[in-house]
Amino acid sequence: MRLSISATAALTGWALLQTVLGYPGMKATMDELLNLKAKDCCKSDELLGDLVWLGKQQYSHVGRDIAKILGGDLSGESHEYYSRHLPPLGSRGCARDTCCVWQYIAYDMERLFRSRDGTCTDAARAAIRLAFHDAAGWSKYTGRHGGADGSIVLCPEELLREPNRGLEEIVQQTRYWYDKYRYYGISMADLIQLGANVATVICPLGPRIRTFVGRCDHPYPSRDGLLPSPLDDAHNLIELFRQKTIEPHGLAALLGAHSTSKQRYFNRARSGLPQDSTPGVWDVLYYYETLHGAPKNKVFSLPSDLILSEDHRIFPQFKAFAGPGGQEYWNYAETFPPQTTLLTRWWCCRKQDYAREYVRVSLLGVYNINNLTDCSKVLPPAILHWD
């Protein structure tokens, strides 16, 4: 009886595996590979917006880059900076450069988001939360309604919703920036997402997340009920995010934003407590303290975070982010500890999980992705080391 091509290949692959395991040290290498593969499961890779129906041959340069980021084939971080003198705001030179006005806005944001000791401020953490809540008002079943469209600021009724409590001050600040720069052609949707990316990199160890502009504003409220509840169970939360094209691995990475978060309204008796012991630093202590506990009088863990961290679809990522090399796995690929193996670097750490997943979040409900402009160069430099 003849074997099929696939069966023959499978047998050949198994024979090869048995052969290589005969070499000294190869079993440990393969065990590491399998463990890393387990970490790598359930990743988000769906396309979004107009990239779904456009053919690859129709993709712009930016469209191709975003498709690669969404698919996990390109980093979500940027190391690009302005390479020339910034033209004066309002000049013809600035008007010809789409990113010019955004550089001036980023300077304004930086002054508000950086504290005197170099950590990120309450305004910074609020800007990150604002952008999440604007973009998350979308799912695969809402069509072209909701998402990163500026509605959380443009529609006052959204601020009346329970999940958005505490965003009033950053909304007022964002309106101020919009009124200051609106005549230079900016959108509220872009302003909100830039705020989150500037705030993230202002936090020490925070990534420079690829930043795109050109979103359209929609002054209509997003559908209610699309934001996660801190009292929900793991199944409902995972399904909620899957409806936003975010798989469990991506959800685990995004939860790390709670590293700089403080709870104010869920438990008023403990209002203002951070969700890890270093709320001004973009580190992975959140994962460790959620799994292993933290001083109760200093740190507050949301019930939903605790439940998710124990779920079999989320726990492997929490454990990986909390363990040795977790900062690099979650965030920076350039700062591996010396003992990190080449296989580890190649397999999982190049993806820079948080940045990649946040690019996805920032494009939920955006249907002109192919026409966006990459303005990542306006972001402040990252702070790579922090004691």
SEZAPA-818643 format. One record per residue (C-alpha): residue number from 1; residue in one letter; x, y, z. Coordinates in Angstrom, 2 decimals, always signed. Last residue first. Example, Ala and Ser with C-alpha at 12.3 -4.5 7.8 and 13.67 -1.06 7.14 Angstrom:
BEGIN
{2,"S",{+13.67,-1.06,+7.14}}
{1,"A",{+12.30,-4.50,+7.80}}
END
This chain:
BEGIN
{387,"D",{+16.50,+50.63,+38.77}}
{386,"W",{+15.33,+51.44,+35.26}}
{385,"H",{+16.82,+50.63,+31.87}}
{384,"L",{+15.49,+50.98,+28.33}}
{383,"I",{+13.84,+54.39,+28.60}}
{382,"A",{+12.24,+54.73,+25.17}}
{381,"P",{+12.79,+57.88,+23.12}}
{380,"P",{+9.76,+60.15,+22.65}}
{379,"L",{+7.28,+59.33,+19.88}}
{378,"V",{+7.11,+61.52,+16.75}}
{377,"K",{+8.88,+58.94,+14.56}}
{376,"S",{+5.93,+56.56,+14.87}}
{375,"C",{+4.05,+58.70,+12.36}}
{374,"D",{+3.08,+55.92,+9.94}}
{373,"T",{+0.37,+57.27,+7.65}}
{372,"L",{-2.99,+55.56,+7.12}}
{371,"N",{-4.50,+54.86,+3.71}}
{370,"N",{-4.50,+51.05,+3.89}}
{369,"I",{-6.06,+51.20,+7.35}}
{368,"N",{-9.16,+52.97,+6.04}}
{367,"Y",{-11.73,+50.83,+7.84}}
{366,"V",{-10.78,+51.40,+11.48}}
{365,"G",{-13.13,+49.59,+13.90}}
{364,"L",{-10.25,+48.12,+15.88}}
{363,"L",{-7.00,+49.72,+14.71}}
{362,"S",{-5.55,+50.81,+18.07}}
{361,"V",{-6.29,+47.38,+19.55}}
{360,"R",{-4.25,+45.64,+16.84}}
{359,"V",{-1.28,+47.95,+17.36}}
{358,"Y",{-1.72,+47.11,+21.04}}
{357,"E",{-1.26,+43.42,+20.35}}
{356,"R",{+2.07,+43.93,+18.58}}
{355,"A",{+3.35,+46.30,+21.22}}
{354,"Y",{+2.43,+43.93,+24.04}}
{353,"D",{+3.94,+40.84,+22.45}}
{352,"Q",{+7.37,+42.01,+21.43}}
{351,"K",{+7.46,+39.49,+18.58}}
{350,"R",{+11.21,+38.92,+18.68}}
{349,"C",{+11.00,+37.19,+22.04}}
{348,"C",{+9.20,+34.06,+21.05}}
{347,"W",{+11.10,+31.72,+18.76}}
{346,"W",{+14.37,+33.39,+17.79}}
{345,"R",{+15.34,+34.72,+21.21}}
{344,"T",{+14.38,+31.48,+22.91}}
{343,"L",{+16.37,+29.46,+20.39}}
{342,"L",{+19.40,+31.70,+20.84}}
{341,"T",{+19.39,+30.94,+24.54}}
{340,"T",{+18.86,+33.58,+27.23}}
{339,"Q",{+21.73,+33.40,+29.76}}
{338,"P",{+23.03,+36.88,+28.89}}
{337,"P",{+19.73,+38.59,+29.75}}
{336,"F",{+17.93,+39.74,+26.61}}
{335,"T",{+17.67,+43.50,+26.08}}
{334,"E",{+16.87,+43.98,+22.39}}
{333,"A",{+13.58,+42.06,+22.28}}
{332,"Y",{+11.80,+44.43,+24.64}}
{331,"N",{+8.22,+43.81,+25.71}}
{330,"W",{+6.47,+40.70,+26.89}}
{329,"Y",{+9.20,+38.16,+26.16}}
{328,"E",{+11.90,+40.66,+27.10}}
{327,"Q",{+10.26,+41.53,+30.40}}
{326,"G",{+9.62,+37.84,+31.09}}
{325,"G",{+13.28,+36.85,+30.75}}
{324,"P",{+13.05,+34.82,+33.93}}
{323,"G",{+9.41,+34.35,+34.99}}
{322,"A",{+6.39,+36.64,+35.32}}
{321,"F",{+5.86,+36.97,+31.56}}
{320,"A",{+6.14,+33.21,+31.09}}
{319,"K",{+3.84,+32.42,+34.01}}
{318,"F",{+1.25,+34.92,+32.82}}
{317,"Q",{+1.53,+33.45,+29.32}}
{316,"P",{+1.02,+29.90,+30.53}}
{315,"F",{-1.90,+31.02,+32.78}}
{314,"I",{-4.06,+32.50,+30.02}}
{313,"R",{-5.64,+29.50,+28.28}}
{312,"H",{-5.60,+27.33,+31.44}}
{311,"D",{-7.40,+30.06,+33.41}}
{310,"E",{-5.63,+31.01,+36.64}}
{309,"S",{-4.47,+34.47,+35.49}}
{308,"L",{-7.96,+35.10,+34.12}}
{307,"I",{-9.61,+34.70,+37.52}}
{306,"L",{-7.08,+36.93,+39.29}}
{305,"D",{-7.39,+39.62,+36.63}}
{304,"S",{-11.20,+39.46,+36.75}}
{303,"P",{-11.19,+39.86,+40.54}}
{302,"L",{-9.14,+43.08,+40.23}}
{301,"S",{-5.84,+43.02,+42.11}}
{300,"F",{-5.09,+45.87,+44.54}}
{299,"V",{-1.56,+46.63,+45.74}}
{298,"K",{-0.20,+48.46,+48.81}}
{297,"N",{-2.31,+47.33,+51.80}}
{296,"K",{-2.70,+43.87,+50.33}}
{295,"P",{+1.06,+43.33,+50.01}}
{294,"A",{+1.38,+41.27,+46.83}}
{293,"G",{+0.28,+37.83,+45.69}}
{292,"H",{+1.90,+35.05,+43.69}}
{291,"L",{+0.06,+35.10,+40.37}}
{290,"T",{-1.10,+38.73,+40.36}}
{289,"E",{+2.21,+39.79,+41.90}}
{288,"Y",{+4.28,+38.08,+39.23}}
{287,"Y",{+2.19,+39.36,+36.32}}
{286,"Y",{+2.08,+42.93,+37.63}}
{285,"L",{+5.85,+42.84,+38.22}}
{284,"V",{+6.21,+42.68,+34.44}}
{283,"D",{+7.45,+46.25,+33.96}}
{282,"W",{+6.20,+49.53,+32.51}}
{281,"V",{+7.23,+51.68,+35.49}}
{280,"G",{+5.19,+54.32,+37.36}}
{279,"P",{+2.87,+51.76,+38.97}}
{278,"T",{+5.73,+49.86,+40.65}}
{277,"S",{+4.10,+47.70,+43.38}}
{276,"D",{+1.41,+46.27,+41.10}}
{275,"Q",{-2.24,+46.99,+40.45}}
{274,"P",{-1.99,+50.42,+42.05}}
{273,"L",{-4.12,+51.59,+45.01}}
{272,"G",{-5.97,+54.85,+44.40}}
{271,"S",{-9.27,+53.82,+45.97}}
{270,"R",{-9.01,+51.15,+48.65}}
{269,"A",{-12.29,+51.86,+50.43}}
{268,"R",{-13.74,+52.87,+47.07}}
{267,"N",{-13.40,+49.35,+45.69}}
{266,"F",{-14.28,+49.32,+41.99}}
{265,"Y",{-14.00,+53.11,+41.77}}
{264,"R",{-10.34,+54.13,+41.91}}
{263,"Q",{-8.12,+51.32,+40.68}}
{262,"K",{-4.60,+52.26,+39.67}}
{261,"S",{-2.86,+51.11,+36.49}}
{260,"T",{+0.83,+51.15,+35.53}}
{259,"S",{+1.37,+47.38,+35.44}}
{258,"H",{-2.29,+47.12,+34.44}}
{257,"A",{-0.97,+47.51,+30.89}}
{256,"G",{+0.12,+43.89,+31.36}}
{255,"L",{-3.46,+42.85,+30.62}}
{254,"L",{-2.61,+43.43,+26.97}}
{253,"A",{-0.16,+40.51,+26.91}}
{252,"A",{-2.65,+38.09,+28.47}}
{251,"L",{-5.34,+39.24,+26.04}}
{250,"G",{-2.99,+38.64,+23.13}}
{249,"H",{-2.31,+35.06,+24.25}}
{248,"P",{-6.03,+34.52,+24.84}}
{247,"E",{-7.03,+35.64,+21.30}}
{246,"I",{-7.92,+39.20,+20.29}}
{245,"T",{-10.06,+39.45,+17.14}}
{244,"K",{-12.51,+41.85,+18.95}}
{243,"Q",{-15.07,+39.04,+19.27}}
{242,"R",{-12.19,+37.05,+20.74}}
{241,"F",{-11.99,+39.73,+23.41}}
{240,"L",{-15.54,+39.14,+24.61}}
{239,"E",{-15.05,+35.37,+24.34}}
{238,"I",{-12.05,+35.54,+26.67}}
{237,"L",{-13.95,+37.73,+29.12}}
{236,"N",{-17.03,+35.48,+29.09}}
{235,"H",{-14.97,+32.35,+29.72}}
{234,"A",{-12.84,+33.94,+32.43}}
{233,"D",{-15.72,+35.14,+34.58}}
{232,"D",{-16.96,+38.73,+34.82}}
{231,"L",{-16.64,+40.87,+37.96}}
{230,"P",{-13.97,+43.26,+36.62}}
{229,"S",{-16.31,+43.90,+33.66}}
{228,"P",{-14.92,+44.06,+30.13}}
{227,"L",{-16.11,+46.71,+27.67}}
{226,"L",{-18.58,+45.85,+24.90}}
{225,"G",{-21.77,+46.42,+26.91}}
{224,"D",{-22.83,+49.70,+25.30}}
{223,"R",{-22.64,+50.17,+21.54}}
{222,"S",{-20.39,+53.02,+20.53}}
{221,"P",{-21.75,+56.55,+20.73}}
{220,"Y",{-21.92,+58.55,+17.50}}
{219,"P",{-19.52,+61.38,+16.67}}
{218,"H",{-17.49,+59.22,+14.25}}
{217,"D",{-13.96,+60.48,+13.66}}
{216,"C",{-11.91,+59.02,+10.81}}
{215,"R",{-8.46,+57.56,+11.34}}
{214,"G",{-5.53,+59.10,+9.45}}
{213,"V",{-2.66,+58.47,+11.86}}
{212,"F",{-0.50,+55.45,+12.66}}
{211,"T",{+1.76,+54.82,+15.66}}
{210,"R",{+4.07,+51.82,+15.96}}
{209,"I",{+4.53,+51.29,+19.70}}
{208,"R",{+7.68,+52.74,+21.25}}
{207,"P",{+7.81,+50.29,+24.19}}
{206,"G",{+7.69,+51.12,+27.93}}
{205,"L",{+10.73,+50.28,+30.06}}
{204,"P",{+10.31,+53.57,+31.99}}
{203,"C",{+6.81,+55.00,+31.43}}
{202,"I",{+7.11,+57.75,+28.82}}
{201,"V",{+6.83,+55.02,+26.18}}
{200,"T",{+3.32,+54.11,+27.30}}
{199,"A",{+2.12,+57.70,+27.68}}
{198,"V",{+3.22,+58.59,+24.15}}
{197,"N",{+1.44,+55.51,+22.81}}
{196,"A",{-1.76,+56.20,+24.75}}
{195,"G",{-1.88,+59.85,+23.74}}
{194,"L",{-1.27,+58.94,+20.10}}
{193,"Q",{-4.35,+56.74,+20.25}}
{192,"I",{-6.57,+59.53,+21.63}}
{191,"L",{-5.26,+62.09,+19.14}}
{190,"D",{-5.80,+59.73,+16.22}}
{189,"A",{-9.50,+59.29,+17.06}}
{188,"M",{-9.90,+63.02,+17.71}}
{187,"S",{-8.74,+63.77,+14.20}}
{186,"I",{-6.01,+66.22,+13.17}}
{185,"G",{-6.27,+68.67,+10.28}}
{184,"Y",{-4.11,+71.57,+11.45}}
{183,"Y",{-7.19,+73.50,+12.57}}
{182,"R",{-7.80,+70.87,+15.24}}
{181,"Y",{-4.56,+71.65,+17.07}}
{180,"K",{-5.57,+73.70,+20.16}}
{179,"D",{-9.19,+72.50,+20.23}}
{178,"Y",{-7.97,+68.89,+20.10}}
{177,"W",{-5.42,+69.46,+22.85}}
{176,"Y",{-8.09,+70.94,+25.11}}
{175,"R",{-10.50,+68.13,+24.28}}
{174,"T",{-7.81,+65.66,+25.31}}
{173,"Q",{-7.38,+67.45,+28.63}}
{172,"Q",{-11.13,+67.32,+29.33}}
{171,"V",{-11.19,+63.61,+28.44}}
{170,"I",{-8.18,+63.06,+30.69}}
{169,"E",{-10.06,+64.65,+33.59}}
{168,"E",{-13.36,+62.82,+33.03}}
{167,"L",{-11.84,+59.33,+32.68}}
{166,"G",{-12.65,+58.25,+36.25}}
{165,"R",{-15.82,+56.41,+35.34}}
{164,"N",{-15.65,+54.81,+31.91}}
{163,"P",{-16.71,+51.28,+32.95}}
{162,"E",{-19.92,+52.71,+34.57}}
{161,"R",{-21.23,+54.50,+31.49}}
{160,"L",{-21.80,+58.23,+31.87}}
{159,"L",{-18.61,+58.98,+29.92}}
{158,"E",{-20.19,+57.41,+26.84}}
{157,"E",{-23.04,+59.95,+27.01}}
{156,"P",{-20.60,+62.79,+26.30}}
{155,"C",{-20.07,+61.63,+22.68}}
{154,"L",{-16.98,+63.24,+21.11}}
{153,"V",{-14.61,+62.03,+23.83}}
{152,"I",{-15.50,+58.31,+23.85}}
{151,"S",{-16.47,+58.67,+20.19}}
{150,"G",{-12.92,+59.21,+19.00}}
{149,"D",{-13.12,+56.52,+16.28}}
{148,"A",{-10.97,+53.71,+17.64}}
{147,"G",{-13.86,+51.25,+17.74}}
{146,"G",{-17.56,+51.81,+17.21}}
{145,"H",{-19.72,+51.07,+14.18}}
{144,"R",{-18.54,+49.70,+10.89}}
{143,"G",{-19.88,+46.25,+11.63}}
{142,"T",{-20.94,+45.65,+15.24}}
{141,"Y",{-20.57,+41.87,+15.04}}
{140,"K",{-16.79,+41.67,+14.76}}
{139,"S",{-16.62,+43.76,+17.92}}
{138,"W",{-16.23,+47.42,+18.76}}
{137,"G",{-16.25,+49.69,+21.83}}
{136,"A",{-12.76,+48.39,+22.65}}
{135,"A",{-11.11,+51.23,+20.71}}
{134,"D",{-12.40,+54.07,+22.89}}
{133,"H",{-11.93,+52.17,+26.14}}
{132,"F",{-8.36,+51.20,+25.33}}
{131,"A",{-7.51,+54.76,+24.30}}
{130,"L",{-8.91,+56.20,+27.52}}
{129,"R",{-7.06,+53.65,+29.66}}
{128,"I",{-3.71,+54.62,+28.17}}
{127,"A",{-4.51,+58.32,+28.61}}
{126,"A",{-5.48,+57.69,+32.25}}
{125,"R",{-2.13,+55.99,+32.91}}
{124,"A",{-0.36,+59.03,+31.49}}
{123,"A",{-2.45,+61.52,+33.46}}
{122,"D",{-1.65,+59.60,+36.65}}
{121,"T",{+2.01,+60.20,+35.88}}
{120,"C",{+4.81,+58.18,+34.30}}
{119,"T",{+8.18,+57.77,+36.02}}
{118,"G",{+11.11,+60.14,+35.53}}
{117,"D",{+11.33,+61.43,+39.11}}
{116,"R",{+9.83,+64.77,+38.11}}
{115,"S",{+6.83,+63.10,+36.50}}
{114,"R",{+6.39,+62.50,+32.75}}
{113,"F",{+2.87,+62.46,+31.24}}
{112,"L",{+2.11,+66.18,+31.14}}
{111,"R",{+5.35,+67.34,+29.51}}
{110,"E",{+5.29,+64.37,+27.14}}
{109,"M",{+1.80,+65.21,+25.96}}
{108,"D",{+2.79,+68.69,+24.82}}
{107,"Y",{+5.84,+67.32,+22.98}}
{106,"A",{+3.65,+64.66,+21.36}}
{105,"I",{+1.32,+67.39,+20.09}}
{104,"Y",{+4.22,+69.21,+18.45}}
{103,"Q",{+5.35,+65.95,+16.83}}
{102,"W",{+1.79,+65.30,+15.68}}
{101,"V",{+1.80,+68.61,+13.81}}
{100,"C",{+4.80,+67.44,+11.79}}
{99,"C",{+3.55,+63.92,+11.01}}
{98,"T",{+1.66,+64.78,+7.83}}
{97,"D",{+4.64,+66.72,+6.46}}
{96,"R",{+3.60,+69.24,+3.79}}
{95,"A",{+1.84,+71.41,+6.40}}
{94,"C",{+5.04,+71.56,+8.46}}
{93,"G",{+7.03,+72.88,+5.51}}
{92,"R",{+4.30,+75.35,+4.67}}
{91,"S",{+4.55,+76.78,+8.18}}
{90,"G",{+1.79,+76.47,+10.78}}
{89,"L",{+4.02,+74.77,+13.34}}
{88,"P",{+7.63,+75.63,+12.61}}
{87,"P",{+9.51,+72.94,+10.65}}
{86,"L",{+11.17,+70.13,+12.64}}
{85,"H",{+14.84,+69.84,+11.70}}
{84,"R",{+15.70,+66.54,+10.07}}
{83,"S",{+15.96,+62.83,+10.86}}
{82,"Y",{+12.78,+62.60,+12.91}}
{81,"Y",{+12.95,+59.31,+14.76}}
{80,"E",{+12.41,+55.66,+13.83}}
{79,"H",{+12.97,+52.84,+16.33}}
{78,"S",{+9.47,+51.42,+16.05}}
{77,"E",{+7.70,+48.62,+17.89}}
{76,"G",{+4.92,+46.34,+16.65}}
{75,"S",{+7.49,+43.94,+15.26}}
{74,"L",{+6.79,+42.23,+11.97}}
{73,"D",{+5.64,+38.69,+11.09}}
{72,"G",{+3.01,+38.34,+13.82}}
{71,"G",{+0.04,+38.41,+11.48}}
{70,"L",{-1.21,+41.75,+12.77}}
{69,"I",{+2.28,+43.20,+12.42}}
{68,"K",{+2.61,+41.82,+8.88}}
{67,"A",{-0.77,+43.25,+7.86}}
{66,"I",{+0.25,+46.58,+9.38}}
{65,"D",{+3.46,+46.66,+7.35}}
{64,"R",{+1.65,+45.77,+4.12}}
{63,"G",{-0.96,+48.47,+4.70}}
{62,"V",{+1.77,+51.03,+5.42}}
{61,"H",{+3.48,+50.24,+2.11}}
{60,"S",{+0.09,+50.33,+0.38}}
{59,"Y",{-1.81,+47.10,-0.08}}
{58,"Q",{-3.54,+46.54,-3.40}}
{57,"Q",{-1.42,+43.53,-4.39}}
{56,"K",{-2.40,+41.94,-1.10}}
{55,"G",{-6.02,+42.01,-2.20}}
{54,"L",{-8.32,+44.30,-0.25}}
{53,"W",{-11.21,+42.62,+1.54}}
{52,"V",{-9.74,+41.99,+4.97}}
{51,"L",{-7.20,+44.85,+4.80}}
{50,"D",{-10.20,+47.21,+4.77}}
{49,"G",{-10.75,+46.71,+8.49}}
{48,"L",{-8.73,+44.09,+10.32}}
{47,"L",{-6.65,+41.00,+9.58}}
{46,"E",{-6.77,+38.09,+11.99}}
{45,"D",{-3.53,+36.95,+13.67}}
{44,"S",{-4.24,+36.83,+17.40}}
{43,"K",{-2.16,+34.23,+19.20}}
{42,"C",{-3.70,+31.09,+20.68}}
{41,"C",{-0.44,+29.20,+21.07}}
{40,"D",{+3.00,+30.78,+21.47}}
{39,"K",{+3.53,+29.74,+25.06}}
{38,"A",{+2.96,+26.10,+24.10}}
{37,"K",{+5.43,+26.55,+21.23}}
{36,"L",{+7.94,+27.86,+23.76}}
{35,"N",{+7.59,+24.70,+25.79}}
{34,"L",{+7.99,+22.58,+22.65}}
{33,"L",{+11.15,+24.44,+21.63}}
{32,"E",{+12.59,+24.17,+25.13}}
{31,"D",{+11.98,+20.44,+25.11}}
{30,"M",{+13.65,+20.31,+21.68}}
{29,"T",{+16.76,+22.04,+23.02}}
{28,"A",{+16.88,+19.81,+26.09}}
{27,"K",{+16.66,+16.78,+23.83}}
{26,"M",{+19.40,+18.20,+21.59}}
{25,"G",{+21.98,+18.45,+24.37}}
{24,"P",{+24.15,+15.60,+23.10}}
{23,"Y",{+22.98,+14.31,+19.70}}
{22,"G",{+20.54,+11.42,+19.67}}
{21,"L",{+17.62,+13.81,+19.71}}
{20,"V",{+18.65,+14.72,+16.18}}
{19,"T",{+17.95,+11.21,+14.95}}
{18,"Q",{+14.58,+10.79,+16.66}}
{17,"L",{+13.45,+14.12,+15.22}}
{16,"L",{+14.62,+13.09,+11.75}}
{15,"A",{+12.66,+9.86,+12.02}}
{14,"W",{+9.60,+11.81,+13.10}}
{13,"G",{+9.98,+14.23,+10.19}}
{12,"T",{+10.34,+11.35,+7.73}}
{11,"L",{+7.25,+9.70,+9.14}}
{10,"A",{+5.28,+12.92,+8.83}}
{9,"A",{+6.55,+13.57,+5.34}}
{8,"T",{+5.52,+10.08,+4.24}}
{7,"A",{+2.10,+10.60,+5.75}}
{6,"S",{+1.72,+13.92,+3.96}}
{5,"I",{+2.81,+12.47,+0.61}}
{4,"S",{+0.38,+9.60,+0.97}}
{3,"L",{+1.75,+6.12,+1.67}}
{2,"R",{+1.35,+3.45,-0.95}}
{1,"M",{+0.00,+0.00,+0.00}}
END
